[in-house]
Amino acid sequence: MDFLRFLKTRHSVYDFDKTRVSVRDLRRILEAGRWSPSCHNTQPWKFIVVKDRKRILRLVDCCTSAAFAIPPPQLIAVVLDKTCVDISNVCAPNVEHGLLDAHVCCGTAAMSMALMAHALRIDTGFLTPNPVIADKLLEVPKKRKTVLLILLGKERKGAFRKPKTRKSMKDIVCKERYHA
């Protein structure tokens, strides 16, 4: 399968059955995140695998737009290590830009994990947690912040699936400079 067709077949899932991801597949998903590119190879992330049902429910409850989600049997919390900009600002002119770069790196790692999961026929969804609540639930230390949850499992049979549409290329691609 070519990559574009592969991308088009992936969709976000928010209604999961109880099927857990195998240890072997979970390891491969985490390896994909580990090998993701990062600014100046800072790897500003830590991944927390969560399988405890009560903790998953509380994490999903603290997310924006989670009212519709049927929680997965497990998830990966992506934690941003803000100390990466304290060590060196080699990728950015200041701490603010360094943190922005670090957030992008965490998003890249999350997408790598979602694509690996898709290759393994495992469904994923993304939720953005309230970091104050998520950090407390996950016992994340200061100078770190939970920035994203990757839901992992199998889509429940009969789950609602929003039609997958995209804007046209002419609506999103500009040449040389931004234009409306």
C-alpha positions in Angstrom: 0.0 0.0 0.0 1.4 3.4 -0.8 1.7 5.9 2.1 -1.0 8.3 1.0 -3.6 5.5 0.7 -2.4 4.2 4.1 -3.0 7.7 5.6 -6.4 7.9 4.1 -7.5 4.7 5.7 -6.6 5.8 9.3 -9.3 7.5 11.3 -9.6 8.6 14.9 -11.7 6.4 17.1 -13.5 7.4 20.3 -15.7 4.4 20.9 -13.7 1.3 22.0 -14.5 -2.2 22.8 -12.5 -4.0 25.7 -9.8 -5.6 23.5 -6.4 -4.8 24.9 -3.3 -4.3 22.8 -0.7 -7.1 23.1 2.5 -6.4 24.9 4.4 -7.0 21.7 2.3 -4.5 19.7 2.4 -1.9 22.5 6.2 -2.1 22.5 6.3 -1.5 18.7 4.0 1.5 19.1 6.2 2.9 21.8 9.3 2.3 19.7 7.7 4.3 16.9 7.4 7.2 19.3 10.9 6.8 20.6 12.3 6.9 17.1 10.4 10.1 16.1 12.4 13.1 15.0 12.9 15.9 17.5 14.5 19.3 17.5 18.2 18.9 17.9 17.4 15.3 19.1 16.2 16.6 22.4 13.5 13.9 22.6 11.5 16.1 25.0 9.0 13.4 25.9 8.1 10.6 28.3 5.3 8.1 27.5 3.1 6.8 30.3 1.2 3.6 29.5 -2.1 3.6 31.5 -4.2 0.4 31.8 -6.0 1.0 35.1 -9.7 1.5 34.2 -10.4 4.1 36.9 -7.4 6.2 36.0 -8.4 6.0 32.3 -11.9 7.2 33.1 -10.6 10.1 35.2 -8.0 11.1 32.5 -10.7 11.0 29.7 -13.0 13.1 31.9 -10.4 15.9 32.2 -10.1 16.2 28.4 -11.6 18.9 26.2 -14.2 17.4 23.8 -14.3 14.1 25.6 -18.0 13.9 26.4 -18.6 11.7 23.4 -15.7 9.3 24.1 -16.1 5.7 25.2 -12.8 5.1 26.9 -10.3 2.6 25.6 -8.8 -0.3 27.5 -5.5 1.5 27.6 -3.9 4.7 26.6 -0.5 6.4 26.3 -0.1 9.8 28.0 2.5 11.9 26.2 4.4 14.1 28.7 6.4 17.1 27.7 9.8 17.5 29.4 10.1 21.3 29.7 13.7 20.9 31.0 14.8 20.4 27.4 14.8 24.1 26.9 16.6 24.8 30.2 19.6 22.7 29.0 20.2 24.4 25.7 18.3 26.7 23.3 20.1 25.4 20.3 16.9 25.0 18.3 15.2 28.2 19.3 16.1 31.8 20.0 14.3 31.8 23.4 12.5 29.5 25.9 9.0 30.4 24.5 10.1 29.2 21.0 11.9 26.2 22.5 8.7 25.1 24.3 6.7 25.5 21.1 9.3 23.3 19.3 9.0 20.7 22.1 5.2 20.6 21.8 5.6 20.0 18.1 8.1 17.2 18.8 5.6 15.6 21.2 2.9 15.8 18.5 5.3 14.2 16.0 6.0 11.3 18.4 2.2 10.9 19.0 1.5 10.7 15.3 4.3 8.2 14.8 2.7 6.0 17.4 -0.7 6.4 15.9 0.6 5.4 12.5 2.4 2.4 13.9 -0.8 1.4 15.6 -2.7 1.7 12.3 -0.1 -0.5 10.6 -0.7 -3.1 13.3 -4.5 -2.7 12.8 -5.0 -1.1 16.2 -7.3 1.9 16.4 -6.3 5.2 18.0 -7.8 8.6 19.0 -6.3 11.7 20.5 -7.5 13.8 23.4 -6.0 16.9 25.0 -6.1 16.7 28.8 -6.3 19.5 31.3 -2.6 19.2 32.2 -3.1 20.2 35.9 -5.6 17.4 36.5 -3.7 14.9 34.3 -0.4 15.6 35.9 -1.9 15.0 39.3 -3.5 11.7 38.2 -0.2 10.5 36.6 2.1 12.0 39.3 4.0 14.0 36.8 6.7 16.1 38.4 7.2 19.8 38.0 9.0 20.9 34.8 6.9 18.3 32.9 3.4 18.5 31.5 0.9 16.0 30.1 0.1 17.3 26.7 -1.8 14.5 24.9 -3.5 11.2 25.4 -3.4 8.5 22.7 -6.3 6.2 23.1 -5.5 2.6 22.0 -7.7 -0.4 21.3 -10.3 -1.7 18.8 -13.2 0.3 17.6 -16.5 -1.0 19.0 -18.6 -2.7 16.3 -21.5 -0.4 15.2 -19.7 2.7 16.6 -20.7 6.0 15.0 -18.1 7.1 12.5 -18.0 10.7 11.4 -17.6 11.1 7.6 -14.0 11.8 6.7 -13.7 14.9 4.6 -10.9 17.2 3.8 -10.7 20.8 2.5 -9.6 21.1 -1.0 -5.9 21.7 -1.8 -6.7 25.2 -3.1 -8.2 26.1 0.2 -5.2 25.1 2.3 -2.1 25.6 0.1 -0.6 29.0 -0.5 2.3 29.9 -2.8 5.1 32.1 -1.6 3.0 33.9 1.1 -0.3 33.6 3.0 -3.4 34.5 1.2 -7.1 34.1 2.1 
